[in-house]
Amino acid sequence: MPVHLWDCEPDHLEATVSELLVATATSSGALVDESVREVLHELREHLRMDVMFLSEISGGRRAFKHVDAAPGSEVVKTGGSSPLEESFCQCVLDGRLPGLVNDVPRHPNFDQLPKTPFRVGAHLSAPVVLSDGRVYGTLCAFSFAGDESLTGRDYEKLATVARTTAKRIDQRRQRVNDEEMAGWQLEPIEPGKAASAWDKRGRNA
């Protein structure tokens, strides 16, 4: 992926990343395929973060659908999960933390934040919102050390990838639904049996 891609204006970046996701898509039925993983890896390296992950929120937990980490920084793993309430992701979703924090320990509300088993310095997080308005999860990145060089433009890059990832998940969900619908078959009901079938369901008792 060209390095200059990340220097594009937000609208152009979103269109270009969307094209990349389509161009590198696999035939896998997974909602998060290799095309998404490649983009996350490239973005993590561009932002100089130690860890980047895509999580899915369900049942009060966040499941790590994909984790990209620098060598020696594998503090969370793909397939793992943790309580949502004990995460910075939840703090961002409910407004306790902004989407970009240059150095978490220096944040005014640090003492009220969830405790982590490792130091989190710079932290970026953006919600992955599906077309129906549901929050699928979050796209997060962090480094162990603070990074004062990160700006709102860097956050917008992460948010752009979160939006394009949401669109990709929507597309793959729709494809799965279409395939399921294509497998359905309507069988004719013989005359006289329709009423009895209705009665058995208790709808015409």
NORKASUL-V118663 format. One line per field, one symbol per residue. phi: phi as a letter, one per 20 degrees, with the letter a starting at -180 (. if undefined). A space follows every 10 residues. Layout:
phi = ???
This chain:
phi = .fffgfeffg fffffffgff fffdfdefef fdefffffff fffgffemee ccbdddealm cdeefbcccf gndeeccgne bbfffedfgf fffenfcffc cfbggefgdg feegedfbfd efbcbcfddf fenfefrcdc bbcfdfbfef cgffffffff fffffffffg ffffffffff ffefcedfdf gnefffffff emecf
